[in-house]
Amino acid sequence: MHASILHILNTTKTRVQALGPQISSESQKMGFEKRDFISAVAAAKADGRVPVIAEVKPASPGRTFRDISPATAAELAWEMEEAGAVAVSVLTEPGVFRGSLENLDSVRNKVCLPVLRKDFIIDRLQLEEAQSDLVLLIAGILGGQLGDFVELALKKGVEPLVEVHNRKELDLSLETDTRVIGINNRDLETLEINLGTTEELAPIIRECDLDHGTRHLIISESGMNSVQDVRRVIQAGADAVLIGSALMENASVFDKTKEFVQGAGWRQ
Ligand SMILES: O=P(O)(O)OC[C@@H](O)[C@@H](O)c1c[nH]c2ccccc12
């Protein structure tokens, strides 16, 4: 693991331990209606949009994009929705990524799209502390506990998005009941990007689906800057893409999201 990721895992552990009792009482919140990500992807495909999960990302290791308050997060998410995004991802890790649970709540109250909580989940209490439609579970971090976390999320009615980066993590994820697999093109050890990761792993998922009569949704995550990049991973078998930095760097999040969603004409 890269030093910044190890640092996040340590601070997350301390934070969750300190917040323990408060989190369990918050989980009583009622009146939460889940938004279905799988049918949102199908709807996007049916009307010719490239399914883009657009990410509200204030910073990443070594880079700051924008200061994002809950009000700004809502504004950005609204631009993403208007531009045709299929879902919104919200970073909630408060240290290195400068995210917040307040940003997540604010986004979900503003838009009608499914919302993904993007964080480093290491403790089941974290599944109680926020309400989202999808939750990221990183196979490389959860290891042997992955299956339990997938079950827990499903039981809560939250769609797990299991993130993998190599064959070993993919095999682990295919043993769970997850319906959504994210292939991270970024190596969490070096933080380097290689879109070939999707080209390598997506066909393995498709083959497994054929063998078992299942149908996983494949999300290609990270490192896409152009419509050509998106085209490449969709052609490799991805159903959807997850894009953060390229949107945050652009002066107009609406314009950039729309460009990816429309695919600049390569989509018939
Ligand atoms: O900003 P990018 O390169 O478009 O990547 C977005 C997203 O995939 C990335 O933020 C991400 C993927 N997996 C994560 C796990 C934790 C934090 C962040 C991430």
Ligand as a Chemical Component Dictionary entry (heavy atoms), coordinates in Angstrom:
data_LIG
# 
_chem_comp.id                   LIG 
_chem_comp.type                 NON-POLYMER 
_chem_comp.pdbx_formal_charge   0 
_chem_comp.three_letter_code    LIG 
# 
loop_
_chem_comp_atom.comp_id 
_chem_comp_atom.atom_id 
_chem_comp_atom.alt_atom_id 
_chem_comp_atom.type_symbol 
_chem_comp_atom.charge 
_chem_comp_atom.model_Cartn_x 
_chem_comp_atom.model_Cartn_y 
_chem_comp_atom.model_Cartn_z 
_chem_comp_atom.pdbx_ordinal 
LIG O1  O1  O 0 -9.840  11.116 -10.255 1  
LIG P1  P1  P 0 -9.892  9.927  -11.176 2  
LIG O2  O2  O 0 -8.551  9.493  -11.643 3  
LIG O3  O3  O 0 -10.878 10.155 -12.306 4  
LIG O4  O4  O 0 -10.457 8.698  -10.293 5  
LIG C1  C1  C 0 -11.753 8.700  -9.722  6  
LIG C2  C2  C 0 -11.904 7.516  -8.761  7  
LIG O5  O5  O 0 -11.795 6.328  -9.480  8  
LIG C3  C3  C 0 -10.858 7.587  -7.646  9  
LIG O6  O6  O 0 -11.116 8.741  -6.911  10 
LIG C4  C4  C 0 -10.845 6.378  -6.723  11 
LIG C5  C5  C 0 -10.949 5.078  -7.092  12 
LIG N1  N1  N 0 -10.891 4.276  -6.026  13 
LIG C6  C6  C 0 -10.752 5.021  -4.924  14 
LIG C7  C7  C 0 -10.673 4.652  -3.583  15 
LIG C8  C8  C 0 -10.580 5.650  -2.650  16 
LIG C9  C9  C 0 -10.503 6.979  -3.016  17 
LIG C10 C10 C 0 -10.597 7.361  -4.352  18 
LIG C11 C11 C 0 -10.706 6.382  -5.312  19 
# 
loop_
_chem_comp_bond.comp_id 
_chem_comp_bond.atom_id_1 
_chem_comp_bond.atom_id_2 
_chem_comp_bond.value_order 
_chem_comp_bond.pdbx_ordinal 
LIG O1  P1  DOUB 1  
LIG P1  O2  SING 2  
LIG P1  O3  SING 3  
LIG P1  O4  SING 4  
LIG O4  C1  SING 5  
LIG C1  C2  SING 6  
LIG C2  O5  SING 7  
LIG C2  C3  SING 8  
LIG C3  O6  SING 9  
LIG C3  C4  SING 10 
LIG C4  C5  DOUB 11 
LIG C4  C11 SING 12 
LIG C5  N1  SING 13 
LIG N1  C6  SING 14 
LIG C6  C7  SING 15 
LIG C6  C11 DOUB 16 
LIG C7  C8  DOUB 17 
LIG C8  C9  SING 18 
LIG C9  C10 DOUB 19 
LIG C10 C11 SING 20 
# 
